[in-house]
């Protein structure tokens, strides 16, 4: 009985300590060891990383001692060396958090395997190669760039497979799981995305084309027929006010921001024509980490979830805006 009471007391104390801490905490993103030490100290308190850009946003999600753990991603050598390194980390329960530059170990981790798709003579992965990866149970991640002693950096499309998940079922039409929507203009990419959506495809993530004048995204065929179910729009980031205005206009019509679409152009929103949700957006332009933390924990921010930073790149200026989303379900 005494042992049970002591356990209940410790659990209550842990829950009280968790509720006493702010829901969100923010760090300035840096490269030094001190940043990663602080990151894991916060993780030990129950925080989990949500966003990594100019600032790192963490949310209180776990109860010690079952907490998250983080490692920096170290891109050394070429794709082969990096693949070997990240697979070693995946075998120890660390998962690549795409777009954060971090590996994350969950309280009850799985094991993960990583691989790249084959590349065509023009440098971009063929849709058939990408499809083969998905059909083997891999999930696409954001492209990663590799520096070279000579020439421009090159990008590789990496894929992840959860080794603790059951094997993927046999696909009825091999080689068609992934289609690419690309073009020199955002409008061209969006037209191709919506054409593919009419054929049963859905946005999956950005795709690397090795061309600075081209944009591309991957579209994945739905497991069940979803022809015409999804629609897509995009926006460009020019100012804080403009982004918030455009997103709220689209959110009112049921379009939601896709976080992976914020880091690469075109910045994509998706509408499920069978859904009844609308979305409200706030866009923050923080002056420092403390200012951002205050805004995220303000009483009127309840219900808004931080998604990702979107960047406005001018001739001589670069600004990062954090997009927050609140979902409203229609009665």
MOZI-V889677 format. One record per pair of residues at least 12 apart in sequence whose C-alpha atoms are under 10 Angstrom apart, sorted by the first residue. I is the first residue (numbers start at 1). GAP is how many residues later the second one is. If there is no record, write none. Layout:
I & GAP
I & GAP
This chain:
11 & 52
11 & 53
14 & 31
14 & 49
14 & 50
14 & 51
15 & 48
15 & 49
17 & 28
17 & 46
18 & 27
18 & 28
18 & 29
18 & 42
18 & 43
18 & 44
18 & 45
18 & 46
19 & 41
21 & 24
21 & 25
21 & 26
21 & 39
22 & 37
22 & 38
22 & 271
22 & 272
22 & 274
22 & 275
22 & 276
23 & 24
23 & 35
23 & 36
23 & 37
23 & 38
23 & 270
23 & 273
23 & 274
24 & 23
24 & 24
24 & 25
24 & 26
24 & 33
24 & 34
24 & 35
24 & 36
24 & 37
24 & 268
24 & 269
24 & 270
24 & 271
24 & 272
24 & 273
24 & 282
25 & 17
25 & 22
25 & 23
25 & 24
25 & 31
25 & 32
25 & 33
25 & 34
25 & 35
25 & 264
25 & 265
25 & 267
25 & 268
25 & 269
25 & 271
25 & 272
26 & 13
26 & 16
26 & 23
26 & 25
26 & 26
26 & 29
26 & 30
26 & 31
26 & 32
26 & 33
26 & 262
26 & 263
26 & 264
26 & 265
26 & 266
26 & 267
26 & 268
26 & 270
27 & 12
27 & 25
27 & 27
27 & 28
27 & 29
27 & 30
27 & 31
27 & 261
27 & 262
27 & 263
27 & 265
27 & 266
28 & 24
28 & 25
28 & 26
28 & 27
28 & 28
28 & 29
28 & 260
28 & 261
28 & 262
29 & 23
29 & 24
29 & 25
29 & 26
29 & 27
29 & 28
29 & 260
30 & 23
30 & 24
30 & 25
30 & 26
31 & 41
33 & 39
36 & 34
36 & 35
36 & 36
36 & 66
37 & 33
37 & 34
39 & 17
39 & 19
39 & 30
39 & 31
39 & 32
40 & 27
40 & 28
40 & 29
40 & 30
40 & 31
41 & 28
42 & 16
42 & 17
42 & 18
42 & 25
42 & 26
42 & 27
43 & 15
43 & 16
43 & 17
43 & 18
43 & 19
43 & 20
43 & 21
43 & 23
43 & 24
43 & 25
43 & 26
43 & 27
44 & 18
44 & 19
44 & 20
44 & 21
44 & 22
44 & 23
44 & 24
44 & 25
45 & 15
45 & 16
45 & 17
45 & 18
45 & 19
45 & 20
45 & 21
45 & 22
45 & 23
46 & 12
46 & 13
46 & 14
46 & 15
46 & 16
46 & 17
46 & 18
46 & 19
46 & 20
46 & 21
46 & 22
47 & 12
47 & 13
47 & 14
47 & 15
47 & 16
47 & 17
47 & 20
47 & 21
47 & 22
48 & 12
48 & 13
48 & 14
48 & 19
48 & 20
48 & 21
48 & 22
48 & 56
48 & 58
49 & 12
49 & 19
49 & 20
49 & 21
49 & 48
49 & 51
49 & 53
49 & 55
50 & 47
50 & 50
50 & 255
50 & 256
50 & 257
50 & 258
51 & 46
51 & 48
51 & 49
51 & 208
51 & 255
51 & 256
51 & 257
51 & 258
51 & 271
52 & 45
52 & 47
52 & 48
52 & 49
52 & 50
52 & 256
52 & 257
53 & 46
53 & 47
53 & 48
53 & 210
53 & 255
53 & 256
53 & 257
53 & 258
53 & 267
53 & 268
53 & 269
54 & 232
54 & 234
54 & 235
54 & 255
54 & 265
54 & 266
54 & 267
54 & 268
55 & 231
55 & 233
55 & 234
55 & 237
55 & 254
55 & 265
55 & 267
56 & 44
56 & 233
57 & 232
57 & 235
57 & 236
57 & 239
57 & 249
57 & 250
57 & 251
58 & 235
58 & 248
59 & 237
59 & 246
59 & 247
62 & 44
62 & 45
63 & 44
64 & 43
65 & 42
66 & 40
66 & 41
66 & 42
67 & 38
67 & 39
67 & 40
67 & 41
68 & 26
68 & 36
68 & 37
68 & 38
68 & 39
68 & 40
68 & 41
69 & 25
69 & 33
69 & 34
69 & 35
69 & 36
69 & 37
69 & 38
70 & 24
70 & 25
70 & 26
70 & 27
70 & 32
70 & 33
70 & 34
70 & 35
70 & 36
71 & 18
71 & 23
71 & 24
71 & 25
71 & 30
71 & 31
71 & 32
71 & 33
71 & 34
72 & 24
72 & 28
72 & 29
72 & 30
72 & 31
72 & 32
73 & 12
73 & 13
73 & 16
73 & 23
73 & 24
73 & 27
73 & 28
73 & 29
73 & 30
74 & 12
74 & 27
74 & 28
74 & 29
75 & 26
75 & 69
75 & 70
75 & 71
75 & 72
76 & 70
76 & 71
77 & 69
77 & 70
77 & 71
78 & 67
78 & 68
78 & 69
78 & 70
78 & 76
79 & 36
79 & 37
79 & 65
79 & 66
79 & 67
79 & 75
79 & 76
79 & 77
79 & 79
80 & 35
80 & 36
82 & 32
82 & 33
82 & 64
83 & 30
83 & 31
83 & 32
83 & 33
83 & 75
84 & 29
84 & 30
84 & 31
85 & 29
86 & 17
86 & 26
86 & 27
86 & 28
86 & 29
87 & 24
87 & 25
87 & 26
87 & 27
87 & 28
87 & 73
88 & 23
88 & 24
88 & 25
88 & 26
89 & 14
89 & 15
89 & 16
89 & 22
89 & 23
89 & 24
89 & 25
90 & 13
90 & 14
90 & 15
90 & 19
90 & 20
90 & 21
90 & 22
90 & 23
90 & 24
90 & 70
90 & 71
90 & 72
90 & 73
91 & 19
91 & 20
91 & 21
91 & 22
91 & 72
92 & 13
92 & 17
92 & 18
92 & 19
92 & 20
93 & 12
93 & 13
93 & 14
93 & 15
93 & 16
93 & 17
93 & 18
93 & 19
93 & 20
94 & 12
94 & 15
94 & 16
94 & 17
94 & 18
95 & 14
95 & 15
95 & 16
95 & 17
95 & 18
95 & 19
95 & 65
95 & 66
95 & 67
96 & 16
96 & 17
96 & 18
96 & 45
96 & 63
96 & 64
97 & 44
97 & 45
98 & 42
98 & 43
98 & 44
98 & 45
98 & 46
98 & 60
98 & 162
99 & 42
99 & 43
99 & 44
99 & 45
99 & 160
99 & 161
99 & 164
99 & 209
100 & 42
101 & 43
109 & 55
110 & 52
110 & 53
110 & 54
110 & 55
111 & 50
111 & 51
111 & 52
111 & 53
111 & 54
112 & 26
112 & 48
112 & 49
112 & 50
112 & 51
112 & 52
112 & 53
113 & 25
113 & 46
113 & 47
113 & 48
113 & 49
113 & 50
114 & 24
114 & 25
114 & 26
114 & 27
114 & 44
114 & 45
114 & 46
114 & 47
114 & 48
115 & 18
115 & 23
115 & 25
115 & 41
115 & 42
115 & 43
115 & 44
115 & 45
115 & 46
116 & 13
116 & 14
116 & 17
116 & 22
116 & 24
116 & 25
116 & 27
116 & 40
116 & 41
116 & 42
116 & 43
116 & 44
117 & 12
117 & 13
117 & 14
117 & 15
117 & 16
117 & 17
117 & 23
117 & 39
117 & 40
117 & 41
117 & 42
118 & 12
118 & 14
118 & 15
118 & 38
118 & 39
119 & 37
119 & 38
122 & 87
122 & 88
122 & 89
123 & 31
123 & 32
123 & 33
123 & 85
123 & 86
123 & 87
123 & 88
124 & 30
124 & 31
124 & 32
124 & 33
124 & 83
124 & 84
124 & 85
124 & 86
124 & 87
125 & 31
125 & 32
125 & 55
125 & 82
125 & 83
125 & 84
125 & 85
126 & 52
126 & 53
126 & 54
127 & 48
127 & 49
127 & 50
127 & 51
127 & 52
127 & 53
127 & 91
127 & 92
128 & 46
128 & 47
128 & 48
128 & 49
128 & 50
128 & 51
129 & 46
129 & 47
129 & 48
129 & 49
130 & 27
130 & 28
130 & 29
130 & 45
130 & 46
130 & 47
130 & 48
130 & 49
130 & 50
130 & 88
130 & 90
131 & 43
131 & 44
131 & 45
131 & 46
131 & 47
131 & 48
131 & 89
131 & 90
132 & 42
132 & 43
132 & 44
132 & 45
132 & 46
133 & 25
133 & 26
133 & 27
133 & 28
133 & 42
133 & 44
133 & 45
134 & 25
134 & 26
134 & 27
134 & 34
134 & 41
134 & 42
134 & 43
134 & 44
134 & 86
135 & 32
135 & 33
135 & 34
135 & 35
135 & 36
135 & 38
135 & 39
135 & 40
135 & 41
135 & 42
135 & 43
136 & 25
136 & 31
136 & 32
136 & 33
136 & 34
136 & 35
137 & 22
137 & 23
137 & 24
137 & 25
137 & 26
137 & 28
137 & 29
137 & 30
137 & 31
137 & 32
138 & 20
138 & 21
138 & 22
138 & 23
138 & 24
138 & 25
138 & 30
139 & 19
139 & 20
139 & 21
139 & 22
139 & 23
139 & 65
140 & 17
140 & 18
140 & 19
140 & 20
140 & 21
140 & 64
140 & 65
140 & 66
140 & 67
140 & 78
141 & 15
141 & 16
141 & 17
141 & 18
141 & 19
141 & 63
141 & 64
141 & 65
141 & 66
141 & 119
142 & 13
142 & 14
142 & 15
142 & 16
142 & 17
142 & 63
142 & 64
142 & 65
142 & 66
142 & 118
142 & 121
142 & 122
143 & 12
143 & 13
143 & 14
143 & 15
143 & 16
143 & 62
143 & 63
143 & 64
143 & 65
143 & 66
144 & 12
144 & 13
144 & 14
144 & 64
145 & 12
145 & 63
145 & 65
152 & 58
153 & 57
154 & 54
154 & 55
154 & 56
154 & 57
155 & 52
155 & 53
155 & 54
155 & 55
156 & 51
156 & 52
156 & 53
156 & 54
157 & 49
157 & 50
157 & 51
157 & 52
171 & 52
172 & 51
176 & 25
176 & 44
176 & 45
177 & 24
177 & 41
177 & 42
177 & 43
177 & 44
177 & 45
177 & 46
178 & 23
178 & 24
178 & 25
178 & 26
178 & 40
178 & 41
178 & 42
178 & 43
178 & 44
179 & 14
179 & 17
179 & 22
179 & 23
179 & 24
179 & 25
179 & 38
179 & 39
179 & 40
179 & 41
179 & 42
180 & 12
180 & 13
180 & 16
180 & 23
180 & 24
180 & 26
180 & 27
180 & 36
180 & 37
180 & 38
180 & 39
180 & 40
181 & 12
181 & 13
181 & 14
181 & 15
181 & 22
181 & 25
181 & 26
181 & 34
181 & 35
181 & 36
181 & 37
181 & 38
182 & 25
182 & 27
182 & 32
182 & 33
182 & 34
182 & 35
182 & 36
183 & 30
183 & 31
183 & 32
183 & 33
183 & 34
184 & 27
184 & 28
184 & 29
184 & 30
184 & 31
184 & 32
185 & 28
185 & 29
185 & 30
185 & 31
185 & 80
185 & 81
186 & 28
186 & 29
186 & 30
186 & 47
186 & 48
186 & 49
186 & 50
186 & 79
186 & 80
186 & 81
186 & 82
187 & 46
187 & 47
187 & 79
188 & 27
188 & 28
189 & 25
189 & 26
189 & 27
189 & 28
189 & 45
189 & 76
189 & 77
190 & 26
190 & 27
190 & 41
190 & 42
190 & 43
190 & 44
190 & 76
190 & 78
191 & 41
191 & 42
192 & 25
192 & 27
193 & 23
193 & 24
193 & 25
193 & 26
193 & 37
193 & 38
193 & 39
193 & 40
194 & 34
194 & 36
194 & 37
194 & 38
194 & 39
195 & 32
195 & 33
195 & 36
196 & 23
196 & 24
196 & 25
196 & 31
196 & 32
196 & 34
196 & 35
197 & 22
197 & 23
197 & 24
197 & 25
197 & 29
197 & 30
197 & 31
197 & 32
197 & 33
197 & 34
197 & 35
198 & 28
198 & 29
198 & 30
198 & 31
198 & 32
198 & 33
199 & 22
199 & 23
199 & 26
199 & 27
199 & 28
199 & 29
199 & 30
200 & 19
200 & 20
200 & 21
200 & 22
200 & 23
200 & 24
200 & 25
200 & 26
200 & 27
200 & 28
200 & 29
200 & 30
201 & 17
201 & 18
201 & 19
201 & 20
201 & 21
201 & 22
201 & 24
201 & 25
201 & 26
201 & 27
201 & 28
201 & 29
202 & 16
202 & 17
202 & 18
202 & 19
202 & 20
202 & 24
202 & 25
202 & 26
202 & 27
202 & 28
202 & 29
202 & 30
202 & 68
203 & 14
203 & 15
203 & 16
203 & 17
203 & 18
203 & 19
203 & 27
203 & 28
203 & 29
203 & 55
203 & 58
203 & 65
203 & 66
203 & 67
204 & 13
204 & 14
204 & 15
204 & 16
204 & 17
204 & 54
204 & 56
204 & 57
205 & 12
205 & 13
205 & 14
205 & 15
205 & 53
205 & 54
205 & 55
205 & 56
205 & 59
205 & 63
206 & 12
206 & 13
206 & 54
206 & 55
206 & 56
206 & 57
206 & 58
206 & 59
206 & 60
206 & 61
206 & 62
207 & 12
207 & 57
208 & 56
214 & 51
215 & 49
215 & 50
215 & 51
216 & 48
216 & 49
216 & 50
217 & 44
217 & 47
217 & 48
217 & 49
217 & 51
226 & 46
228 & 44
228 & 45
229 & 42
229 & 43
229 & 44
229 & 45
229 & 46
230 & 25
230 & 40
230 & 41
230 & 42
230 & 43
230 & 44
230 & 45
231 & 24
231 & 38
231 & 39
231 & 40
231 & 41
231 & 42
232 & 23
232 & 24
232 & 25
232 & 36
232 & 37
232 & 38
232 & 39
232 & 40
233 & 17
233 & 22
233 & 23
233 & 24
233 & 33
233 & 34
233 & 35
233 & 36
233 & 37
233 & 38
234 & 12
234 & 13
234 & 16
234 & 21
234 & 23
234 & 27
234 & 28
234 & 31
234 & 32
234 & 33
234 & 34
234 & 35
234 & 36
235 & 12
235 & 15
235 & 22
235 & 27
235 & 30
235 & 31
235 & 32
235 & 33
235 & 34
236 & 26
236 & 29
236 & 30
236 & 31
236 & 32
236 & 74
236 & 75
236 & 76
237 & 25
237 & 28
237 & 30
237 & 73
237 & 74
237 & 75
237 & 76
237 & 82
237 & 83
237 & 84
238 & 73
238 & 74
238 & 75
238 & 76
238 & 81
239 & 44
239 & 46
239 & 72
239 & 73
239 & 80
239 & 81
239 & 82
240 & 42
240 & 43
240 & 44
240 & 45
240 & 70
240 & 72
240 & 79
240 & 80
240 & 81
240 & 82
240 & 83
241 & 41
241 & 42
241 & 43
241 & 44
242 & 41
243 & 38
243 & 39
243 & 40
243 & 67
243 & 69
243 & 78
243 & 80
244 & 36
244 & 37
244 & 38
244 & 39
244 & 40
244 & 77
244 & 79
244 & 80
245 & 36
245 & 37
245 & 38
246 & 35
247 & 22
247 & 32
247 & 33
247 & 34
247 & 35
247 & 36
247 & 76
247 & 78
248 & 30
248 & 31
248 & 32
248 & 33
248 & 34
248 & 77
249 & 30
249 & 31
249 & 32
250 & 19
250 & 20
250 & 21
250 & 28
250 & 29
250 & 30
250 & 31
251 & 18
251 & 19
251 & 20
251 & 26
251 & 27
251 & 28
251 & 29
251 & 30
251 & 74
251 & 75
251 & 76
251 & 77
252 & 25
252 & 26
252 & 27
252 & 28
252 & 29
252 & 76
253 & 18
253 & 23
253 & 24
253 & 25
253 & 26
254 & 15
254 & 16
254 & 17
254 & 18
254 & 19
254 & 21
254 & 22
254 & 23
254 & 24
254 & 25
254 & 26
254 & 73
254 & 74
254 & 75
255 & 13
255 & 14
255 & 15
255 & 16
255 & 17
255 & 18
255 & 22
255 & 23
255 & 24
255 & 25
256 & 12
256 & 13
256 & 14
256 & 15
256 & 16
256 & 21
256 & 22
256 & 23
256 & 24
256 & 25
256 & 69
256 & 70
256 & 71
257 & 12
257 & 13
257 & 14
257 & 22
257 & 24
257 & 50
257 & 51
257 & 66
257 & 67
257 & 68
258 & 12
258 & 49
258 & 50
259 & 47
259 & 48
259 & 49
259 & 50
259 & 51
259 & 64
260 & 47
260 & 48
260 & 49
261 & 47
261 & 49
262 & 45
262 & 46
262 & 47
262 & 48
262 & 49
262 & 60
262 & 61
263 & 45
263 & 46
263 & 47
263 & 48
264 & 46
264 & 47
265 & 45
265 & 46
267 & 43
275 & 54
275 & 55
276 & 52
276 & 53
276 & 54
276 & 55
277 & 50
277 & 51
277 & 52
277 & 53
277 & 54
278 & 48
278 & 49
278 & 50
278 & 51
278 & 52
279 & 25
279 & 46
279 & 47
279 & 48
279 & 49
279 & 50
280 & 24
280 & 44
280 & 45
280 & 46
280 & 47
280 & 48
281 & 23
281 & 24
281 & 25
281 & 42
281 & 43
281 & 44
281 & 45
281 & 46
282 & 19
282 & 22
282 & 23
282 & 24
282 & 39
282 & 40
282 & 41
282 & 42
282 & 43
282 & 44
283 & 23
283 & 26
283 & 27
283 & 37
283 & 38
283 & 39
283 & 40
283 & 41
283 & 42
284 & 12
284 & 22
284 & 25
284 & 36
284 & 37
284 & 38
284 & 39
284 & 40
285 & 24
285 & 34
285 & 35
285 & 36
285 & 37
285 & 38
286 & 33
286 & 34
286 & 35
286 & 36
292 & 30
296 & 28
301 & 23
301 & 24
301 & 25
302 & 24
303 & 21
303 & 22
303 & 23
303 & 24
303 & 25
304 & 19
304 & 20
304 & 21
304 & 22
304 & 23
305 & 18
305 & 19
305 & 20
305 & 21
305 & 22
306 & 16
306 & 17
306 & 18
306 & 19
306 & 20
307 & 15
307 & 16
307 & 17
307 & 18
308 & 12
308 & 13
308 & 14
308 & 15
308 & 16
308 & 17
309 & 12
309 & 13
309 & 14
309 & 15
310 & 12
310 & 13
